[in-house]
Amino acid sequence: MVARSYAGDGPLWKSSNSLSAWATLSHAVKKALKLEHRDIRQKGTQTSLIEQFLYPKFGPRQMWEEVAARVTIMGGRICTGYSADRVITDGWQVRAVEAVNARTGERETFQGDHFFSTAPVNEIMRSLDPLPPENVLEVSDGLVYRDFITVGLLVPSLLINEDTPRRKKLISDNWIYIQEPDVLLGRLQIFNNWSPFMVADPEKVWLAWNTSVIRRTTFGTAPIRRSSVLATQRT
């Protein structure tokens, strides 16, 4: 499974969101003294310190499946297998989008009052008709993007665990960030703790090996299969 993440140059491993030692200590003290509000919204709590949240039973895809179902019920049309390659504007506002059906090769024009894009900015800029000024294109063409790679690993158990009076228990973390710059792994997720319904066999541990790469780098140009090999060798 591969998804694209958009960001500029900088450490691929930096994920602490400016979390300070003071904030961490303050959070621990409040938790020990039970001074924290248990509101699920957790307003004022830094992202890295959030301890509870709502999560789809079968993972994030379930949320978008529900969105798609509601759009369809309301009379909307969802098109998959299309490549949008032309954004028609009046020089200021988007008026329509042209897309190619990958199955038939036919072009179709989609008109609307509002348009939302999740495509890379440089691709959008090059798709605009008419094209933006050359200085704008120069900036957008210079943007650097990272690929966010996830490798799923199903393992019998972990070497680390939490000791309980009865038995050793799977650690309770949903994710663990790896901050060392010389380690290809950026984050390790434990799907068992996201939702037990995401793991067919509760006796096994379903891990996600996350890393971000830039395509111009040696690792970034390697096939996705290499990511799987690296993950299995280093886990």
SULDANOR-V408101 format. One record per helix or strand. SS is the DSSP state (H for helix, E for strand). FROM is the first residue (numbers start at 1). TO is the last residue. If there is no record, write none. Layout:
BEGIN
ss->SS from->FROM to->TO
ss->SS from->FROM to->TO
END
This chain:
BEGIN
ss->E from->2 to->6
ss->H from->21 to->32
ss->H from->47 to->49
ss->H from->60 to->73
ss->E from->82 to->89
ss->E from->94 to->101
ss->E from->107 to->111
ss->H from->121 to->127
ss->E from->128 to->129
ss->H from->134 to->141
ss->E from->145 to->155
ss->E from->162 to->163
ss->E from->168 to->169
ss->E from->175 to->177
ss->E from->187 to->190
ss->H from->191 to->194
ss->H from->196 to->198
ss->E from->205 to->214
ss->H from->224 to->234
END
